[in-house]
Amino acid sequence: MTRPDGAPTASTNFLNVRDIHAYYGESYIVQGVSFQLNRGDILALLGRNGAGKTSTLRTIARVGTPDLKQGEIWLEDTPVHKMRAHEASRRGIALVPEDRRIIAGLTVEENIDLAQIAPPIGWPKERIFELFPRLGERRRQEGVTLSGGEQQMLAVARALARDVTLFLLDEPYEGLAPVIVQEIERTLEQIKSIGLTTIIVEQNAIAALHLADRALILDMGQVVFDGSAREVLDNAELREQYLAV
């Protein structure tokens, strides 16, 4: 159901992605992806390397590339597909990229302060440091000198410093030791407990599925599965076919 202006009605989902097609130059990467997400749900966006997962995430966040050629992205009644990246950020869409992008020359605290220069402001720093006590202990340390796991915590913390309504995480476990992965998992469980709508792109499919409510599997830029995370966990054949796990 939509209103006359094309916006979804109040009865539809919190996030509504409709038939999006996106390109890097001439390369056709996202090929008609559609899905819906309820407020407070966590979606595991899965697939092999090159399936179009990160490109889908970046398209939703309206990051410069890939280029959205067709389709619509609605966050409640807001047409995100018509926005630029800074406008989507102000609407509460926060992307934590795989490379974390910690700003060199700034301390942990300054990286967080920079995220709060302009409204809308999210979590206060003391609440962030309660969630990430290790960051609190290192608040005056330069961010780029942190360990990989600590930098991932800082990237998440910096996103929470904004007023987030849709949280997008690209490979949060990438390159981290198993013990650090467990720590990040505990952090994401806490974020889940506050009801923050989240999409996770992750090669560690089993870890992501244990956290998620829903699963979307992409193959060659197209949706090949849309269902519950439990269905994927219980279906070894499906995982072997599309995830190789």
Backbone as JSON, one array per atom type, in Angstrom:
{
  "sequence": "MTRPDGAPTASTNFLNVRDIHAYYGESYIVQGVSFQLNRGDILALLGRNGAGKTSTLRTIARVGTPDLKQGEIWLEDTPVHKMRAHEASRRGIALVPEDRRIIAGLTVEENIDLAQIAPPIGWPKERIFELFPRLGERRRQEGVTLSGGEQQMLAVARALARDVTLFLLDEPYEGLAPVIVQEIERTLEQIKSIGLTTIIVEQNAIAALHLADRALILDMGQVVFDGSAREVLDNAELREQYLAV",
  "N": [[0.84, -1.2, 0.0], [0.52, 2.21, -0.85], [0.75, 5.79, -0.47], [-0.87, 8.51, -2.31], [1.33, 10.08, -3.1], [3.32, 8.29, -3.44], [4.7, 7.39, -1.25], [5.19, 4.84, 1.26], [2.44, 3.6, 3.2], [1.47, 4.05, 6.68], [1.14, 1.51, 7.64], [2.98, -0.15, 6.48], [6.38, -1.46, 6.19], [9.27, -0.47, 8.2], [11.7, -0.01, 6.83], [11.81, 0.06, 3.37], [12.84, -1.34, 0.58], [12.87, -1.11, -2.81], [13.2, -2.77, -5.66], [15.91, -2.05, -6.49], [18.54, -0.94, -8.6], [21.9, -0.8, -9.25], [25.05, 0.65, -10.22], [28.6, 0.4, -10.81], [30.23, 2.53, -12.61], [30.14, 1.1, -15.75], [29.6, -1.35, -14.82], [27.23, -3.6, -13.77], [25.94, -4.04, -10.78], [24.11, -4.26, -8.52], [21.15, -5.85, -8.89], [18.16, -5.4, -9.11], [17.25, -5.59, -6.39], [15.04, -6.17, -3.72], [13.47, -5.69, -0.59], [11.96, -5.76, 2.7], [11.95, -4.32, 5.97], [11.23, -4.57, 9.35], [10.79, -2.22, 12.05], [13.32, -2.31, 14.48], [14.22, -4.84, 13.83], [16.93, -7.11, 13.03], [18.85, -7.64, 10.25], [20.64, -10.04, 8.48], [22.71, -9.66, 5.84], [23.75, -11.53, 3.32], [26.09, -13.54, 1.36], [28.34, -14.71, -1.2], [31.71, -13.43, -1.89], [31.61, -10.58, -3.95], [28.93, -10.71, -4.47], [27.29, -8.52, -4.22], [26.67, -7.38, -1.81], [27.94, -5.34, -0.14], [27.66, -3.25, -1.93], [24.89, -2.98, -2.04], [24.42, -2.15, 0.58], [25.81, 0.31, 0.62], [24.37, 1.66, -1.29], [21.89, 1.99, -0.02], [22.72, 3.66, 2.04], [23.32, 5.85, 0.58], [25.85, 6.53, -0.18], [28.47, 7.84, -2.24], [29.26, 6.06, -4.44], [27.96, 2.83, -5.21], [26.17, 3.89, -8.22], [22.83, 4.66, -8.12], [20.51, 3.65, -10.37], [17.91, 2.91, -10.79], [14.86, 2.3, -9.01], [13.59, 2.43, -5.59], [14.04, 3.66, -2.24], [12.7, 3.63, 0.83], [12.47, 5.06, 4.0], [10.42, 4.7, 6.46], [8.26, 7.27, 5.78], [10.03, 8.63, 4.24], [11.74, 9.46, 1.29], [14.5, 8.02, 0.66], [16.01, 7.43, -1.55], [16.14, 9.73, -3.02], [17.98, 11.27, -1.82], [21.19, 12.73, -0.86], [24.35, 11.56, 0.53], [24.94, 12.97, 2.97], [22.46, 13.93, 3.63], [21.0, 11.59, 4.04], [22.4, 10.67, 6.24], [21.71, 12.62, 8.16], [19.08, 11.94, 8.41], [19.28, 9.74, 9.91], [20.52, 7.43, 9.05], [23.16, 5.35, 9.44], [26.29, 4.34, 8.43], [28.73, 1.96, 9.06], [31.71, 1.5, 7.76], [33.68, -1.12, 6.16], [36.42, -0.55, 6.27], [36.59, 1.11, 8.43], [37.6, 3.78, 8.84], [38.83, 5.52, 10.75], [39.86, 8.65, 11.99], [42.96, 9.95, 11.4], [45.33, 11.45, 13.64], [43.53, 12.36, 15.47], [42.24, 11.88, 18.74], [40.61, 9.13, 20.49], [38.37, 10.22, 21.83], [38.12, 12.64, 20.45], [37.48, 11.77, 17.88], [34.89, 10.88, 18.36], [33.74, 13.27, 19.27], [33.84, 14.77, 16.92], [31.89, 13.56, 15.39], [29.69, 14.58, 16.58], [29.48, 17.25, 16.07], [27.52, 18.57, 14.6], [23.9, 18.66, 14.77], [21.69, 15.82, 14.06], [22.18, 14.8, 17.44], [23.3, 11.82, 19.01], [23.88, 9.22, 21.22], [25.16, 10.27, 24.41], [28.61, 10.9, 25.28], [29.41, 9.64, 27.69], [27.62, 7.56, 27.99], [28.32, 6.07, 25.77], [30.92, 5.33, 26.53], [30.31, 3.72, 28.63], [29.21, 1.53, 27.34], [31.43, 0.8, 25.87], [33.88, 0.28, 27.64], [36.62, -0.02, 27.26], [37.27, 1.86, 25.35], [36.77, 4.14, 26.81], [38.87, 4.0, 28.64], [40.93, 4.55, 26.93], [40.52, 7.07, 25.92], [42.02, 9.35, 25.37], [43.91, 8.5, 23.65], [45.42, 8.29, 20.41], [43.23, 7.54, 17.77], [43.9, 5.9, 15.52], [45.95, 4.33, 16.46], [44.91, 2.33, 17.95], [44.09, -1.15, 18.58], [42.89, -3.53, 16.09], [40.35, -4.54, 16.84], [39.6, -2.65, 18.75], [39.5, -0.37, 17.17], [37.31, -1.07, 15.6], [35.32, -1.01, 17.55], [35.41, 1.75, 18.08], [34.55, 2.77, 15.62], [31.91, 1.87, 15.61], [31.02, 3.17, 17.92], [31.29, 5.85, 17.15], [29.32, 6.01, 15.22], [27.03, 5.63, 16.82], [27.11, 7.95, 18.19], [25.74, 9.72, 16.71], [22.25, 10.45, 15.94], [20.88, 7.66, 15.48], [18.77, 5.82, 13.34], [18.69, 3.79, 11.5], [20.98, 1.3, 11.27], [23.88, 0.4, 9.68], [26.13, -2.1, 9.08], [29.21, -3.01, 7.85], [30.95, -5.81, 7.36], [31.76, -6.28, 10.23], [33.34, -8.07, 11.69], [35.63, -8.49, 10.3], [38.96, -9.45, 9.87], [39.51, -9.71, 12.59], [40.63, -11.21, 15.65], [39.38, -14.33, 17.03], [38.66, -14.04, 19.79], [38.24, -11.32, 20.0], [36.2, -11.0, 18.17], [34.14, -12.21, 19.59], [33.81, -10.32, 21.58], [32.94, -8.09, 20.12], [30.57, -9.2, 19.19], [29.13, -9.38, 21.61], [28.79, -6.69, 22.1], [27.15, -5.98, 19.92], [24.92, -7.48, 20.55], [24.03, -6.05, 22.76], [23.34, -3.68, 21.5], [21.29, -4.68, 19.92], [19.46, -5.21, 21.92], [18.4, -2.74, 22.54], [16.76, -2.22, 20.49], [17.52, -1.22, 17.96], [17.21, -0.82, 14.56], [18.88, -2.79, 12.24], [21.26, -3.63, 9.7], [23.45, -6.13, 8.77], [26.3, -6.81, 6.97], [28.26, -9.57, 6.4], [30.94, -11.85, 6.19], [31.38, -13.92, 7.95], [29.11, -15.88, 8.26], [27.66, -17.56, 10.02], [27.99, -16.41, 12.56], [26.74, -13.92, 12.13], [24.13, -14.76, 11.55], [23.31, -15.89, 13.95], [22.92, -13.65, 15.44], [20.99, -12.25, 14.03], [17.54, -11.55, 13.09], [16.38, -11.84, 10.62], [17.26, -13.0, 7.31], [18.89, -12.24, 4.29], [19.91, -13.37, 1.25], [22.23, -12.79, -1.27], [23.07, -13.31, -4.69], [25.1, -12.86, -7.37], [24.2, -10.21, -7.5], [21.46, -10.38, -7.12], [18.48, -11.21, -5.26], [18.32, -14.29, -3.69], [17.37, -15.6, -1.55], [15.06, -14.88, 1.01], [14.18, -14.67, 4.17], [13.76, -16.12, 7.46], [16.45, -15.93, 9.84], [16.88, -18.28, 11.21], [15.96, -20.25, 9.43], [18.05, -20.34, 7.56], [20.2, -21.11, 9.16], [19.35, -23.67, 9.77], [19.43, -24.97, 7.38], [21.58, -26.65, 5.76], [22.17, -27.24, 3.12], [21.36, -25.0, 1.68], [23.15, -23.1, 2.74], [25.57, -24.16, 1.86], [25.26, -23.98, -0.9], [25.07, -21.19, -1.45], [26.64, -19.79, 0.37], [28.83, -21.25, 1.01], [29.35, -22.46, 3.5]],
  "CA": [[0.0, 0.0, 0.0], [1.24, 3.48, -0.88], [-0.05, 7.0, -0.54], [-0.84, 9.06, -3.68], [2.64, 10.64, -3.44], [4.26, 7.19, -3.62], [5.29, 6.95, 0.02], [4.48, 3.74, 1.9], [1.53, 3.99, 4.26], [1.95, 3.77, 8.03], [1.03, 0.08, 7.94], [4.05, -0.9, 5.85], [7.58, -1.67, 6.99], [10.12, 0.66, 8.56], [12.56, 0.17, 5.65], [11.21, -0.56, 2.2], [13.76, -1.26, -0.57], [12.05, -1.54, -3.94], [13.73, -3.01, -7.01], [17.02, -1.14, -6.74], [19.55, -1.33, -9.59], [23.01, 0.12, -9.05], [26.2, 0.4, -11.09], [29.9, 1.06, -10.71], [30.53, 2.77, -14.02], [29.33, 0.24, -16.61], [29.41, -2.65, -14.16], [25.88, -3.74, -13.21], [26.26, -4.75, -9.55], [22.88, -4.57, -7.77], [20.27, -6.14, -10.02], [16.75, -5.56, -8.76], [17.1, -6.05, -5.0], [13.89, -5.68, -2.97], [13.16, -6.32, 0.7], [11.37, -4.89, 3.7], [12.49, -4.57, 7.3], [10.46, -3.96, 10.44], [11.54, -1.48, 13.05], [13.9, -3.12, 15.54], [14.76, -6.11, 13.34], [18.31, -7.19, 12.55], [18.93, -8.4, 9.01], [21.95, -10.48, 8.0], [22.79, -9.58, 4.38], [24.79, -12.54, 3.11], [26.42, -13.96, 0.0], [29.77, -14.84, -1.47], [32.39, -12.22, -2.34], [31.16, -10.13, -5.25], [27.49, -10.93, -4.64], [26.6, -7.24, -4.23], [26.24, -7.05, -0.44], [28.42, -4.01, 0.24], [27.07, -2.29, -2.87], [23.52, -2.76, -1.58], [24.51, -1.36, 1.81], [26.23, 1.66, 0.26], [23.26, 2.29, -2.01], [20.92, 2.41, 0.99], [23.3, 4.79, 2.78], [23.47, 6.91, -0.42], [27.27, 6.84, -0.37], [28.68, 8.26, -3.62], [29.18, 4.94, -5.37], [27.55, 2.77, -6.61], [25.18, 4.85, -8.71], [21.48, 4.1, -8.18], [19.9, 4.0, -11.65], [16.48, 2.59, -10.79], [14.36, 1.76, -7.76], [13.27, 3.35, -4.51], [14.38, 3.28, -0.86], [11.88, 4.42, 1.74], [12.6, 4.89, 5.44], [9.08, 5.17, 6.8], [7.7, 8.04, 4.67], [11.11, 9.44, 3.68], [12.32, 8.88, 0.07], [15.96, 8.05, 0.79], [16.61, 7.34, -2.89], [16.29, 11.08, -3.55], [18.9, 12.0, -0.95], [22.64, 12.55, -0.88], [24.83, 10.85, 1.71], [24.82, 13.77, 4.18], [21.04, 14.03, 3.96], [20.63, 10.3, 4.62], [22.99, 10.64, 7.59], [20.87, 13.45, 9.03], [17.82, 11.21, 8.62], [19.55, 8.7, 10.89], [21.13, 6.24, 8.46], [24.58, 5.34, 9.81], [27.07, 3.25, 7.84], [30.07, 1.67, 9.58], [32.33, 0.81, 6.62], [34.62, -2.2, 6.46], [37.75, -0.02, 6.59], [36.4, 1.84, 9.71], [37.83, 5.2, 8.57], [39.2, 6.3, 11.93], [40.56, 9.83, 11.5], [44.32, 10.06, 11.93], [45.65, 12.69, 14.32], [42.52, 12.64, 16.48], [42.11, 10.89, 19.8], [39.33, 8.41, 20.54], [37.33, 11.16, 22.22], [37.95, 13.63, 19.39], [36.74, 11.12, 16.8], [33.48, 10.9, 18.75], [33.32, 14.67, 19.29], [33.66, 15.23, 15.54], [30.59, 13.04, 14.94], [28.61, 15.31, 17.26], [29.61, 18.69, 15.81], [26.22, 19.09, 14.13], [22.78, 17.78, 15.08], [21.12, 15.35, 15.32], [23.1, 14.14, 18.34], [22.82, 10.55, 19.53], [24.26, 8.87, 22.59], [26.22, 11.08, 25.03], [29.88, 10.17, 25.36], [29.53, 8.78, 28.86], [26.88, 6.33, 27.7], [29.17, 5.31, 24.84], [32.04, 4.74, 27.26], [29.76, 2.62, 29.45], [29.11, 0.38, 26.44], [32.79, 0.46, 25.44], [34.8, 0.76, 28.68], [38.0, 0.03, 26.75], [37.44, 3.16, 24.7], [36.86, 5.12, 27.89], [40.23, 3.94, 29.18], [41.86, 5.05, 25.91], [39.84, 8.21, 25.3], [43.0, 10.36, 24.94], [44.85, 7.85, 22.74], [45.09, 8.51, 19.0], [42.36, 6.46, 17.34], [44.51, 4.96, 14.57], [46.92, 3.48, 17.14], [44.19, 1.26, 18.64], [44.07, -2.45, 17.92], [41.81, -3.66, 15.11], [39.08, -4.68, 17.54], [39.27, -1.36, 19.38], [39.09, 0.54, 16.1], [35.94, -1.42, 15.24], [34.48, -0.44, 18.61], [35.36, 3.19, 17.89], [33.71, 3.03, 14.46], [30.53, 1.69, 16.05], [30.74, 4.24, 18.88], [31.15, 7.1, 16.4], [28.0, 5.97, 14.59], [26.03, 5.79, 17.86], [27.16, 9.34, 18.65], [24.69, 10.38, 15.95], [20.92, 9.96, 16.26], [20.75, 6.6, 14.49], [17.52, 5.08, 13.21], [19.02, 2.6, 10.71], [22.4, 1.05, 11.51], [24.42, -0.45, 8.62], [27.46, -2.57, 9.47], [29.86, -3.73, 6.76], [32.02, -6.71, 7.81], [32.27, -5.86, 11.55], [34.28, -9.04, 12.26], [36.72, -8.68, 9.35], [40.34, -9.32, 10.33], [39.63, -9.71, 14.04], [40.86, -12.49, 16.31], [38.13, -14.89, 17.56], [38.28, -13.5, 21.09], [37.73, -9.97, 19.77], [34.9, -11.19, 17.53], [33.17, -12.47, 20.66], [33.56, -9.06, 22.26], [32.1, -7.29, 19.23], [29.25, -9.84, 19.22], [28.45, -8.97, 22.84], [28.4, -5.29, 21.89], [26.01, -5.95, 19.0], [23.78, -7.99, 21.31], [23.53, -4.93, 23.55], [22.67, -2.77, 20.56], [20.03, -5.34, 19.57], [18.53, -5.13, 23.05], [17.75, -1.42, 22.58], [15.8, -2.17, 19.4], [18.0, -0.44, 16.83], [17.08, -1.52, 13.29], [20.27, -3.0, 11.81], [21.62, -4.55, 8.62], [24.85, -6.55, 8.89], [26.97, -7.56, 5.91], [29.31, -10.29, 7.12], [31.38, -13.13, 5.64], [31.18, -14.9, 9.01], [27.65, -15.99, 8.15], [27.06, -18.2, 11.19], [27.95, -15.41, 13.63], [25.71, -12.94, 11.8], [22.82, -15.4, 11.63], [22.94, -16.06, 15.36], [22.52, -12.33, 15.93], [19.93, -11.66, 13.22], [16.17, -12.08, 13.02], [16.09, -12.12, 9.22], [18.41, -13.2, 6.43], [18.73, -11.99, 2.86], [21.09, -13.88, 0.56], [22.4, -12.29, -2.63], [23.96, -14.03, -5.6], [25.21, -12.11, -8.63], [23.43, -8.97, -7.43], [20.04, -10.63, -7.02], [18.03, -11.9, -4.05], [18.01, -15.71, -3.9], [16.66, -16.07, -0.35], [14.58, -13.86, 1.93], [13.43, -15.4, 5.2], [14.27, -16.01, 8.82], [17.83, -16.37, 10.05], [16.82, -19.68, 11.66], [15.85, -21.1, 8.25], [19.38, -20.51, 6.96], [20.99, -21.9, 10.1], [18.87, -25.05, 9.75], [19.47, -25.5, 6.02], [22.99, -26.79, 5.37], [22.26, -27.25, 1.66], [21.28, -23.6, 1.26], [24.41, -22.44, 3.09], [26.61, -24.68, 0.98], [25.05, -23.5, -2.26], [25.24, -19.75, -1.63], [27.57, -19.19, 1.33], [29.99, -22.15, 1.15], [29.59, -22.77, 4.92]],
  "C": [[0.88, 1.25, 0.0], [0.25, 4.63, -0.87], [-0.01, 7.53, -1.97], [0.51, 9.62, -4.09], [3.71, 9.57, -3.59], [4.87, 6.67, -2.35], [4.5, 5.78, 0.58], [3.53, 4.29, 2.97], [2.09, 3.57, 5.6], [1.94, 2.29, 8.36], [2.17, -0.74, 7.36], [5.31, -0.85, 6.7], [8.38, -0.39, 7.21], [11.06, 1.01, 7.4], [11.96, -0.6, 4.5], [12.14, -0.32, 1.01], [13.05, -1.89, -1.76], [12.86, -1.59, -5.23], [14.88, -2.06, -7.35], [18.04, -1.77, -7.7], [20.68, -0.31, -9.49], [24.24, -0.35, -9.82], [27.46, 1.05, -10.53], [30.35, 1.3, -12.15], [29.59, 1.97, -14.9], [29.02, -1.1, -15.97], [28.08, -2.67, -13.42], [25.99, -4.63, -11.97], [25.02, -5.2, -8.78], [21.75, -4.66, -8.78], [18.84, -6.44, -9.56], [16.51, -6.08, -7.36], [15.9, -5.36, -4.35], [13.8, -6.42, -1.65], [12.55, -5.27, 1.61], [11.92, -5.28, 5.07], [11.64, -3.84, 8.33], [11.36, -3.2, 11.39], [12.04, -2.43, 14.14], [14.47, -4.45, 15.09], [16.23, -5.98, 12.99], [18.33, -8.14, 11.36], [20.38, -8.75, 8.72], [21.9, -10.5, 6.47], [24.0, -10.39, 3.95], [24.99, -12.85, 1.64], [27.92, -14.07, -0.15], [30.38, -13.49, -1.84], [31.9, -11.86, -3.74], [29.67, -10.29, -5.49], [26.69, -9.64, -4.7], [26.16, -6.76, -2.87], [26.64, -5.64, -0.04], [27.82, -2.95, -0.66], [25.63, -1.98, -2.48], [23.51, -1.87, -0.34], [24.85, 0.1, 1.49], [25.13, 2.4, -0.51], [22.2, 2.79, -1.04], [21.42, 3.63, 1.74], [23.51, 6.01, 1.89], [24.92, 7.39, -0.51], [27.53, 6.97, -1.86], [28.62, 7.18, -4.68], [28.71, 3.72, -4.58], [26.45, 3.78, -6.93], [23.83, 4.15, -8.86], [20.8, 4.59, -9.46], [18.39, 3.81, -11.65], [16.11, 2.06, -9.41], [14.17, 2.83, -6.7], [13.68, 2.76, -3.17], [13.61, 4.2, 0.06], [12.22, 4.05, 3.18], [11.38, 5.54, 6.05], [8.55, 5.99, 5.61], [8.75, 8.92, 3.99], [11.7, 8.77, 2.44], [13.85, 9.0, 0.08], [16.64, 8.05, -0.58], [16.8, 8.71, -3.53], [17.34, 11.9, -2.8], [20.36, 11.81, -1.36], [23.07, 11.95, 0.45], [24.63, 11.66, 2.99], [23.37, 13.93, 4.6], [20.54, 12.72, 4.58], [21.18, 10.16, 6.04], [22.16, 11.45, 8.57], [19.54, 12.78, 9.32], [18.02, 10.04, 9.58], [20.1, 7.41, 10.33], [22.63, 6.31, 8.69], [25.26, 4.11, 9.24], [28.42, 3.15, 8.53], [30.78, 0.87, 8.51], [33.35, -0.23, 7.07], [35.98, -1.66, 6.88], [37.75, 0.92, 7.8], [36.62, 3.33, 9.6], [38.01, 6.03, 9.85], [40.08, 7.46, 11.46], [41.91, 9.98, 12.19], [44.52, 11.43, 12.57], [44.65, 13.08, 15.39], [42.48, 11.52, 17.52], [40.77, 10.17, 19.67], [38.19, 9.4, 20.81], [37.07, 12.18, 21.12], [37.24, 13.05, 18.18], [35.25, 11.12, 17.1], [32.94, 12.32, 18.75], [33.01, 15.17, 17.88], [32.3, 14.77, 15.0], [29.43, 13.84, 15.5], [28.7, 16.83, 17.06], [28.26, 19.3, 15.42], [25.11, 18.13, 14.54], [22.41, 16.95, 13.85], [22.13, 14.54, 16.14], [22.47, 12.86, 18.87], [23.21, 10.33, 20.98], [25.28, 9.87, 23.14], [27.47, 10.22, 25.21], [29.95, 9.22, 26.55], [28.74, 7.48, 28.68], [27.67, 5.44, 26.75], [30.29, 4.62, 25.58], [31.57, 3.67, 28.25], [29.63, 1.36, 28.6], [30.49, -0.12, 26.03], [33.79, 0.95, 26.49], [36.25, 0.84, 28.22], [38.27, 1.35, 26.05], [37.53, 4.27, 25.74], [38.25, 5.17, 28.48], [41.24, 4.57, 28.23], [41.35, 6.33, 25.25], [40.81, 9.27, 24.79], [44.08, 9.76, 24.04], [44.43, 8.11, 21.3], [44.36, 7.29, 18.46], [43.03, 5.44, 16.44], [45.55, 4.07, 15.22], [46.24, 2.37, 17.94], [44.36, -0.05, 17.89], [42.89, -2.51, 16.94], [40.44, -3.75, 15.77], [38.64, -3.39, 18.18], [38.86, -0.33, 18.33], [37.67, 0.22, 15.63], [34.95, -0.89, 16.28], [34.32, 1.06, 18.43], [34.48, 3.56, 16.7], [32.23, 2.89, 14.81], [30.12, 2.83, 16.99], [30.49, 5.56, 18.16], [29.79, 7.16, 15.7], [26.9, 6.22, 15.62], [26.02, 7.22, 18.42], [26.2, 10.22, 17.86], [23.34, 9.81, 16.36], [20.54, 8.92, 15.2], [19.35, 5.99, 14.52], [17.71, 3.79, 12.41], [20.53, 2.43, 10.72], [22.89, 0.03, 10.48], [25.86, -0.81, 8.95], [28.05, -3.42, 8.35], [31.07, -4.49, 7.31], [32.58, -6.31, 9.18], [33.28, -6.82, 12.16], [35.54, -9.22, 11.42], [38.08, -8.45, 10.0], [40.54, -9.36, 11.83], [39.85, -11.12, 14.58], [39.55, -13.0, 16.91], [37.7, -14.3, 18.9], [37.73, -12.08, 20.96], [36.37, -10.02, 19.07], [33.83, -11.41, 18.58], [32.82, -11.18, 21.4], [32.67, -8.14, 21.42], [30.68, -7.88, 19.2], [28.46, -9.42, 20.46], [27.97, -7.52, 22.73], [27.17, -5.21, 21.0], [24.76, -6.51, 19.65], [23.17, -6.88, 22.17], [22.79, -3.92, 22.69], [21.32, -3.36, 20.14], [19.0, -5.16, 20.67], [17.82, -3.78, 23.14], [16.82, -1.22, 21.38], [16.21, -1.34, 18.21], [17.95, -1.28, 15.55], [18.45, -1.58, 12.61], [20.35, -3.94, 10.62], [23.11, -4.85, 8.74], [25.26, -7.31, 7.63], [28.17, -8.25, 6.56], [29.63, -11.62, 6.44], [31.26, -14.26, 6.66], [29.67, -15.11, 9.18], [27.03, -16.55, 9.42], [26.95, -17.19, 12.34], [26.85, -14.39, 13.38], [24.32, -13.51, 11.95], [22.36, -15.61, 13.07], [22.46, -14.75, 15.97], [21.22, -11.85, 15.28], [18.57, -12.31, 13.44], [15.88, -12.59, 11.61], [17.39, -12.35, 8.47], [18.0, -12.92, 5.0], [20.02, -12.46, 2.21], [21.09, -13.36, -0.87], [23.33, -13.21, -3.41], [23.94, -13.28, -6.93], [24.28, -10.9, -8.65], [21.93, -9.14, -7.29], [19.71, -11.39, -5.74], [17.68, -13.34, -4.4], [17.35, -16.33, -2.67], [16.29, -14.87, 0.5], [13.7, -14.56, 2.95], [14.05, -15.22, 6.56], [15.72, -16.48, 8.88], [17.86, -17.84, 10.45], [16.71, -20.62, 10.47], [17.2, -21.36, 7.62], [20.27, -21.35, 7.87], [20.61, -23.38, 10.03], [19.0, -25.72, 8.39], [20.91, -25.54, 5.51], [23.15, -26.73, 3.85], [22.23, -25.82, 1.11], [22.59, -22.87, 1.55], [25.54, -22.9, 2.18], [26.49, -24.11, -0.43], [25.42, -22.05, -2.45], [26.28, -19.1, -0.71], [28.85, -20.01, 1.5], [30.36, -22.37, 2.61], [28.63, -23.87, 5.36]]
}
